[in-house]
Amino acid sequence: MSGMRILLLLCLVLLPRAADAQRTVGQVRIEVRDPAGAPADATGTLESDATQIRRAFEIDASGVHVAVDLPFGVYRVEITRAGFDRHVSTLDVRSALPVAHPVTLALAGFSAVVNVTAGPATILDPFRGAPVQSIGADLLRDRPASAPGRSLIDLINTQPGWLLEANGILHARGSEYQVQYVVDGIPLRDNRSPSFAQSLGVEEFESMTVRTAGYPAEFGGKLGGVIELSTARDSRSGFHGTASLEAGSFSTLSAYGSGQYSTGRTTAGVAVERMATDRYLDPTNEENFTNHGDATGVSAR
């Protein structure tokens, strides 16, 4: 078989898998201009109380910033630039189609304004018919301490409709084998409990959406509970990374490291996680007081 035929065969095999990607996130293209219509550099923030997303960004001389992987919801956009009035607006993200959000800055004047509002406009999503629990980057980063490999499932267990049993087994609405993870649009339908698989590295995620009902049409493999995760992305150019190391009793050691290189519209990254402990399984019997477990996970994008 010729090399061209082999390549075509691989494409036909892999193409249906790409179509299985499941995402309930969108993107916003923010375009900033001055009163004359010319592109302008600025600083900005994008946040939503409902989805727990809070991002700060810099806009260069092109006047364009593209925010990706935004869970569906209502967002507040604030743009500031020296010599111009602060611009505040809200927008809706409802589909994977990019949302264009043009902003025209006004020259700063001498004025005094008192604004009285009823509260954040982004705290509720009026278009969502079923409850969705969102966990943002702040809680993912400043989470309570957990046993190795259990940080993610412990956070899920804090949400309504979930029960955590022995050895980190999650039950959604009483169902043990109907939990589905979706990582950057890729569904994982296997059992992700610590007794069966390496846990997903919580350090590499920016947002998490937890559902036990009202599933979008994109989901359907398992309907007990759906956990959608989006990895963190840094828009800064060049190479940068992060690392963490934790140690504790029972010979417990947990390490995480990631590196990312960005240039233009292209970003490549790799993350490695390693853990080991002499108290891996829950001590429901005497043997489990001295068990040993270790795991290694590698991801690239």
C-alpha angles and dihedrals in degrees: 000000000000122000091248092055091049091051091049091049092052091050091052091050096047099040097075090051091055089054090058092069111127120202136163094183133100141184138240127213109207114197116190123196136171123237090274091056096251120135113263134198117232146147124253149173131217119196144158127188092202096055095031091232118147120169133170118200144174123229116210129211091287088071092224132116124173116204112198136188096033114163112233112275147088117305135194117221122198121185123186134181131167112264094019135089117261111259119215125178142148130230139182126236108198107150144021089262112107115258116220113216113183117195125193114194121217124217113259116256137180108273143132119219132178114199120196115188135174093234140289112337091214100056093094131036107218093192097057114099098189132043116266123186116215128196115193136204094271094062093038089056100038097039126146115270116270140181114276112287094011105086093100097046091045089057091048089050090061090064123089117265097033134108126189116209134182119320093015098293111162121215118196111201089339095309117122102184101038100079117118128189121204114197114189089333096313113119118223109196099171123101107276097187114130090249091060110029146009110277119245112260107253093197094071097055128092101186140012129197119196122198133179096168143011095051117192118243090256091070128065112121094099124006106189093088137339123208113192117195131188121197120233116257127195115209094199115117122244130024124325136150149164138230137189136186129193131181134181147151124313089045089292117173129169126178134177133181135171137178131193135186122197131187124164109318094339125092127176124185143168131196130193127193128186130179139170133175142162091224102055100137123050113264098245088138134026096260092059092064089076105029121132128217134173135174141179128202130188127185133177133184 
